[in-house]
Amino acid sequence: MAQKVPKHSAIIGITLLAVIVSSAAGLGYYQYVWLPSAVAGETIPPEILNPPQNVTVSLVAGAYVPSQVENFVPKNITVVLSVNNTVIWSMEDTVAHTVTSVGRTPSPKFDETAITSNFLFTEGDRFIYTFTNPGVYNYYCVPHSAWMRGTVTVLPAPSQLDEQSVEHG
């Protein structure tokens, strides 16, 4: 005789499936609709939105320990638009962390995104952000803000650097 599945188990299953599907839909919308139109009235070149390389920053095991100097590894990085301006923060620790903007960076979208979708709870979690504006972006981990801090310096695309040299040369 087949066992009946309790009604509350079915509801939990349906709710979990709805959360997964809506999360996937939200990620797709963010990546293919919202991000490309992030700068109102300005089209972001595809080479900036889809750089051939990325940079990974690891949140290493034990990063939650105040005496551990290495937590975001590397702590300070420099990327170049249209070269490697997608940064992946990869969770390798067993304690929850965040990648949170200190605010007032060159991109309000980074400030907003690095507050709402930046939680890394378990090993293997990732926070991915593609920078589209040159400048310096400071960030930190909310629960461990006294010692977990990092910086992403975003340089203009090589073609933009050449144009600036001609203008000032």
Backbone as CSV, one residue per row, in Angstrom:
resi,resn,N_x,N_y,N_z,CA_x,CA_y,CA_z,C_x,C_y,C_z
1,MET,0.831,-1.174,0.000,0.000,0.000,0.000,0.883,1.246,0.000
2,ALA,0.567,2.191,-0.866,1.348,3.420,-0.987,1.057,4.348,0.182
3,GLN,2.114,5.026,0.652,1.945,5.967,1.746,1.528,7.328,1.202
4,LYS,0.692,8.013,1.930,0.283,9.362,1.550,1.360,10.341,1.984
5,VAL,1.626,11.318,1.121,2.555,12.385,1.460,1.778,13.417,2.265
6,PRO,2.288,13.791,3.444,1.580,14.808,4.238,1.396,16.093,3.442
7,LYS,0.261,16.737,3.637,-0.085,17.944,2.887,0.967,19.034,3.061
8,HIS,1.490,19.211,4.272,2.468,20.279,4.489,3.779,19.995,3.744
9,SER,4.133,18.739,3.528,5.342,18.411,2.759,5.188,18.825,1.303
10,ALA,3.997,18.597,0.761,3.734,18.998,-0.624,3.795,20.508,-0.766
11,ILE,3.268,21.220,0.199,3.284,22.688,0.157,4.719,23.201,0.236
12,ILE,5.509,22.606,1.113,6.916,23.013,1.226,7.643,22.750,-0.087
13,GLY,7.396,21.601,-0.698,8.035,21.268,-1.974,7.671,22.247,-3.070
14,ILE,6.397,22.580,-3.169,5.939,23.532,-4.185,6.533,24.912,-3.923
15,THR,6.578,25.308,-2.668,7.159,26.610,-2.315,8.638,26.650,-2.673
16,LEU,9.376,25.601,-2.356,10.800,25.530,-2.691,11.009,25.602,-4.196
17,LEU,10.206,24.870,-4.955,10.305,24.913,-6.411,10.028,26.322,-6.929
18,ALA,9.018,26.997,-6.361,8.701,28.367,-6.781,9.855,29.313,-6.484
19,VAL,10.517,29.147,-5.345,11.660,29.993,-4.994,12.807,29.767,-5.984
20,ILE,13.082,28.529,-6.321,14.171,28.217,-7.259,13.878,28.804,-8.637
21,VAL,12.662,28.598,-9.129,12.299,29.111,-10.454,12.343,30.635,-10.473
22,SER,11.817,31.290,-9.440,11.828,32.760,-9.429,13.248,33.299,-9.285
23,SER,14.098,32.604,-8.548,15.507,33.030,-8.437,16.202,32.938,-9.781
24,ALA,15.978,31.843,-10.497,16.581,31.682,-11.828,16.069,32.754,-12.786
25,ALA,14.765,33.031,-12.729,14.193,34.073,-13.592,14.780,35.442,-13.245
26,GLY,14.918,35.722,-11.947,15.499,36.997,-11.525,16.941,37.150,-11.971
27,LEU,17.723,36.085,-11.862,19.123,36.123,-12.305,19.200,36.353,-13.802
28,GLY,18.335,35.670,-14.553,18.314,35.866,-16.002,17.944,37.291,-16.367
29,TYR,16.933,37.846,-15.709,16.533,39.225,-15.954,17.679,40.175,-15.646
30,TYR,18.326,39.975,-14.489,19.444,40.835,-14.094,20.548,40.805,-15.135
31,GLN,20.935,39.614,-15.563,22.081,39.472,-16.452,21.795,39.936,-17.870
32,TYR,20.575,39.677,-18.379,20.311,39.945,-19.789,19.460,41.182,-20.061
33,VAL,18.805,41.731,-19.046,17.964,42.912,-19.261,18.430,44.078,-18.407
34,TRP,18.488,43.885,-17.094,18.782,44.995,-16.185,20.219,45.477,-16.320
35,LEU,21.200,44.593,-16.284,22.595,44.999,-16.346,22.935,45.740,-17.631
36,PRO,22.527,45.223,-18.809,22.850,45.973,-20.035,22.231,47.363,-20.075
37,SER,21.113,47.570,-19.397,20.496,48.895,-19.410,20.767,49.635,-18.113
38,ALA,21.814,49.233,-17.405,22.107,49.800,-16.089,22.352,51.298,-16.137
39,VAL,22.936,51.776,-17.203,23.191,53.205,-17.322,22.135,53.772,-18.264
40,ALA,21.158,54.453,-17.689,20.028,54.971,-18.461,20.507,55.883,-19.576
41,GLY,20.004,55.632,-20.777,20.341,56.460,-21.914,21.721,56.186,-22.500
42,GLU,22.458,55.306,-21.912,23.806,55.006,-22.400,23.913,53.506,-22.632
43,THR,24.381,53.140,-23.816,24.557,51.729,-24.130,25.945,51.299,-23.696
44,ILE,25.999,50.216,-22.964,27.282,49.683,-22.516,27.785,48.733,-23.597
45,PRO,28.985,48.953,-24.108,29.513,48.091,-25.173,29.565,46.626,-24.740
46,PRO,29.263,45.714,-25.660,29.244,44.291,-25.317,30.588,43.771,-24.805
47,GLU,31.681,44.362,-25.267,32.996,43.895,-24.797,33.214,44.218,-23.316
48,ILE,32.515,45.241,-22.791,32.592,45.544,-21.367,31.675,44.606,-20.584
49,LEU,30.501,44.311,-21.149,29.564,43.422,-20.468,30.018,41.962,-20.479
50,ASN,30.831,41.598,-21.459,31.266,40.202,-21.606,32.775,40.128,-21.803
51,PRO,33.552,40.488,-20.782,35.011,40.456,-20.947,35.507,39.017,-21.124
52,PRO,36.619,38.842,-21.838,37.126,37.485,-22.087,37.697,36.804,-20.843
53,GLN,38.046,37.569,-19.830,38.621,37.007,-18.611,37.856,37.537,-17.399
54,ASN,38.039,36.863,-16.276,37.486,37.370,-15.026,38.546,37.232,-13.945
55,VAL,38.252,37.792,-12.807,39.159,37.727,-11.660,38.388,37.112,-10.504
56,THR,39.011,36.170,-9.797,38.370,35.537,-8.653,39.014,36.007,-7.357
57,VAL,38.174,36.373,-6.416,38.606,36.728,-5.066,38.040,35.651,-4.145
58,SER,38.900,34.981,-3.407,38.468,33.911,-2.511,38.242,34.450,-1.107
59,LEU,37.146,34.013,-0.495,36.914,34.260,0.923,37.400,32.993,1.603
60,VAL,38.640,33.007,2.047,39.327,31.787,2.466,38.822,31.230,3.785
61,ALA,39.095,29.959,3.994,38.714,29.292,5.233,39.345,30.013,6.419
62,GLY,38.555,30.270,7.427,39.042,30.955,8.621,39.047,32.464,8.507
63,ALA,38.471,32.998,7.429,38.455,34.452,7.235,37.742,35.172,8.371
64,TYR,36.879,34.481,9.072,36.112,35.083,10.174,36.955,35.331,11.419
65,VAL,38.168,34.791,11.455,39.036,34.945,12.623,39.757,36.294,12.531
66,PRO,39.602,37.176,13.521,40.187,38.517,13.456,41.702,38.527,13.239
67,SER,42.399,37.535,13.743,43.856,37.526,13.619,44.333,37.040,12.250
68,GLN,43.413,36.518,11.435,43.820,36.025,10.117,43.924,37.202,9.147
69,VAL,45.120,37.466,8.690,45.370,38.593,7.785,44.754,38.332,6.413
70,GLU,44.846,37.089,5.949,44.297,36.731,4.641,42.833,36.357,4.813
71,ASN,41.935,37.126,4.192,40.515,36.806,4.247,39.893,36.935,2.858
72,PHE,39.940,38.119,2.254,39.646,38.270,0.835,40.993,38.092,0.141
73,VAL,41.125,37.093,-0.725,42.416,36.842,-1.364,42.224,36.807,-2.878
74,PRO,42.831,37.752,-3.612,43.577,38.898,-3.120,42.642,39.982,-2.581
75,LYS,43.171,40.748,-1.661,42.401,41.785,-0.963,42.169,43.012,-1.847
76,ASN,43.165,43.376,-2.618,43.078,44.551,-3.498,43.421,44.101,-4.911
77,ILE,42.493,44.358,-5.838,42.714,43.940,-7.221,42.526,45.118,-8.158
78,THR,43.137,44.994,-9.334,42.959,45.967,-10.408,42.466,45.208,-11.625
79,VAL,41.375,45.696,-12.216,40.815,45.087,-13.419,40.727,46.153,-14.499
80,VAL,40.570,45.698,-15.743,40.507,46.603,-16.888,39.200,46.331,-17.642
81,LEU,38.442,47.402,-17.900,37.197,47.252,-18.653,37.463,46.579,-19.991
82,SER,36.619,45.663,-20.362,36.647,44.879,-21.600,37.780,43.852,-21.637
83,VAL,38.520,43.717,-20.534,39.590,42.718,-20.459,39.252,41.667,-19.389
84,ASN,39.063,42.128,-18.141,38.824,41.202,-17.019,37.969,41.848,-15.924
85,ASN,36.957,42.623,-16.325,36.188,43.422,-15.370,35.032,42.686,-14.700
86,THR,34.933,41.373,-14.867,33.976,40.582,-14.094,34.741,39.985,-12.922
87,VAL,34.234,40.247,-11.715,34.883,39.744,-10.499,33.968,38.711,-9.865
88,ILE,34.557,37.595,-9.466,33.829,36.512,-8.811,34.380,36.369,-7.397
89,TRP,33.530,36.616,-6.406,33.915,36.370,-5.016,33.466,34.955,-4.704
90,SER,34.398,34.096,-4.329,34.123,32.684,-4.138,34.284,32.290,-2.671
91,MET,33.236,31.723,-2.104,33.199,31.351,-0.692,33.924,30.031,-0.447
92,GLU,34.940,30.064,0.413,35.672,28.864,0.795,35.633,28.664,2.313
93,ASP,34.872,29.504,3.003,34.804,29.460,4.458,33.527,28.744,4.898
94,THR,33.431,28.475,6.176,32.253,27.798,6.717,31.353,28.746,7.510
95,VAL,31.724,30.015,7.586,30.958,31.029,8.302,30.458,32.045,7.267
96,ALA,29.225,32.500,7.392,28.625,33.416,6.419,29.400,34.733,6.324
97,HIS,29.474,35.253,5.092,30.148,36.524,4.800,29.302,37.319,3.809
98,THR,29.685,38.577,3.625,29.077,39.408,2.584,30.173,40.115,1.808
99,VAL,29.793,40.607,0.639,30.613,41.538,-0.136,29.733,42.771,-0.236
100,THR,30.017,43.772,0.584,29.136,44.928,0.718,29.877,46.205,0.359
101,SER,29.292,46.985,-0.529,29.880,48.263,-0.926,29.897,49.222,0.254
102,VAL,30.957,50.018,0.337,30.986,51.052,1.370,30.116,52.233,0.952
103,GLY,29.624,52.216,-0.287,28.757,53.282,-0.786,29.544,54.371,-1.478
104,ARG,28.829,55.123,-2.278,29.409,56.245,-3.025,30.584,55.826,-3.901
105,THR,30.443,54.691,-4.558,31.452,54.260,-5.520,31.114,54.897,-6.866
106,PRO,31.953,54.692,-7.878,31.645,55.258,-9.198,30.381,54.688,-9.841
107,SER,29.795,53.648,-9.245,28.593,53.056,-9.818,27.528,52.818,-8.751
108,PRO,26.423,53.549,-8.806,25.325,53.284,-7.873,24.799,51.852,-8.001
109,LYS,24.932,51.250,-9.190,24.473,49.871,-9.385,25.302,48.911,-8.543
110,PHE,26.617,49.153,-8.426,27.439,48.307,-7.556,27.015,48.504,-6.107
111,ASP,26.814,49.751,-5.717,26.392,50.034,-4.346,25.091,49.294,-4.021
112,GLU,24.146,49.313,-4.961,22.854,48.662,-4.755,22.988,47.135,-4.774
113,THR,23.694,46.610,-5.753,23.830,45.157,-5.894,24.649,44.565,-4.759
114,ALA,25.690,45.268,-4.340,26.552,44.753,-3.274,25.948,45.018,-1.895
115,ILE,24.645,45.190,-1.864,23.918,45.246,-0.599,22.778,44.234,-0.637
116,THR,22.206,44.013,-1.813,21.008,43.180,-1.891,21.249,41.736,-2.295
117,SER,22.326,41.429,-2.996,22.500,40.055,-3.498,23.911,39.544,-3.274
118,ASN,24.463,39.872,-2.159,25.870,39.595,-1.921,26.146,38.600,-0.811
119,PHE,25.148,37.890,-0.346,25.342,37.015,0.807,25.952,35.685,0.393
120,LEU,27.013,35.299,1.070,27.684,34.028,0.821,27.570,33.213,2.102
121,PHE,26.773,32.157,2.048,26.474,31.399,3.264,27.292,30.122,3.392
122,THR,27.465,29.410,2.298,28.132,28.112,2.385,29.265,28.016,1.371
123,GLU,30.152,27.091,1.624,31.282,26.866,0.728,30.748,26.602,-0.677
124,GLY,31.344,27.269,-1.643,30.919,27.128,-3.031,30.025,28.263,-3.512
125,ASP,29.414,29.031,-2.595,28.605,30.185,-3.006,29.497,31.199,-3.713
126,ARG,28.879,31.944,-4.647,29.643,32.969,-5.369,28.797,34.232,-5.513
127,PHE,29.484,35.355,-5.512,28.874,36.644,-5.838,29.645,37.152,-7.043
128,ILE,28.937,37.434,-8.134,29.576,37.829,-9.391,29.091,39.220,-9.758
129,TYR,30.036,40.089,-10.114,29.665,41.436,-10.535,30.563,41.854,-11.696
130,THR,29.940,42.412,-12.736,30.680,42.938,-13.884,30.713,44.455,-13.762
131,PHE,31.902,44.997,-13.555,32.084,46.446,-13.416,32.005,47.091,-14.795
132,THR,31.316,48.237,-14.876,31.146,48.925,-16.157,31.656,50.362,-16.127
133,ASN,32.098,50.821,-14.957,32.611,52.191,-14.828,33.995,52.172,-14.189
134,PRO,34.949,52.932,-14.748,36.269,53.017,-14.110,36.151,53.683,-12.737
135,GLY,37.082,53.374,-11.865,37.117,53.999,-10.548,37.538,53.017,-9.471
136,VAL,37.458,53.454,-8.236,37.854,52.637,-7.085,36.600,52.246,-6.313
137,TYR,36.458,50.947,-6.070,35.297,50.380,-5.377,35.796,49.696,-4.105
138,ASN,35.427,50.254,-2.967,35.796,49.653,-1.683,34.629,48.810,-1.189
139,TYR,34.947,47.673,-0.578,33.915,46.792,-0.060,34.392,46.148,1.240
140,TYR,33.457,45.510,1.954,33.790,44.872,3.224,32.783,43.764,3.506
141,CYS,33.046,42.975,4.533,32.131,41.943,5.011,31.416,42.512,6.237
142,VAL,30.093,42.582,6.193,29.339,43.206,7.281,29.636,42.576,8.641
143,PRO,29.540,41.236,8.800,29.771,40.701,10.143,31.215,40.822,10.629
144,HIS,32.144,41.009,9.709,33.566,41.029,10.075,34.229,42.310,9.539
145,SER,33.521,43.425,9.630,33.951,44.676,8.993,35.254,45.253,9.537
146,ALA,35.626,44.880,10.732,36.857,45.432,11.314,38.101,44.939,10.594
147,TRP,38.060,43.752,9.988,39.266,43.213,9.359,39.048,42.678,7.942
148,MET,37.817,42.475,7.519,37.576,41.957,6.165,37.175,43.101,5.244
149,ARG,38.173,43.643,4.552,37.953,44.756,3.622,38.765,44.521,2.355
150,GLY,38.262,45.059,1.251,38.979,44.918,-0.010,38.672,46.068,-0.947
151,THR,39.414,46.106,-2.046,39.262,47.176,-3.030,39.367,46.596,-4.436
152,VAL,38.487,47.066,-5.313,38.586,46.765,-6.740,38.844,48.097,-7.433
153,THR,39.970,48.198,-8.121,40.273,49.380,-8.928,39.989,49.007,-10.376
154,VAL,39.093,49.751,-11.014,38.684,49.467,-12.384,39.302,50.529,-13.296
155,LEU,40.137,50.068,-14.228,40.777,50.957,-15.198,39.951,51.004,-16.477
156,PRO,40.042,52.120,-17.234,39.321,52.204,-18.510,39.798,51.132,-19.480
157,ALA,38.977,50.851,-20.476,39.341,49.899,-21.532,40.586,50.404,-22.260
158,PRO,41.394,49.505,-22.810,42.610,49.938,-23.517,42.336,50.992,-24.584
159,SER,41.238,50.890,-25.314,40.926,51.905,-26.333,40.638,53.249,-25.689
160,GLN,40.021,53.259,-24.512,39.750,54.505,-23.803,41.055,55.131,-23.314
161,LEU,41.993,54.299,-22.896,43.301,54.821,-22.455,44.023,55.463,-23.621
162,ASP,43.968,54.846,-24.805,44.622,55.405,-25.997,44.005,56.755,-26.351
163,GLU,42.657,56.862,-26.266,41.968,58.115,-26.578,42.383,59.207,-25.587
164,GLN,42.509,58.862,-24.300,42.899,59.829,-23.298,44.324,60.316,-23.547
165,SER,45.217,59.428,-23.979,46.605,59.805,-24.274,46.659,60.796,-25.419
166,VAL,45.842,60.576,-26.450,45.825,61.469,-27.604,45.299,62.835,-27.190
167,GLU,44.246,62.871,-26.344,43.658,64.128,-25.920,44.623,64.947,-25.079
168,HIS,45.427,64.274,-24.251,46.338,64.985,-23.357,47.764,65.099,-23.912
169,GLY,48.013,64.452,-25.002,49.370,64.391,-25.512,49.627,65.486,-26.426
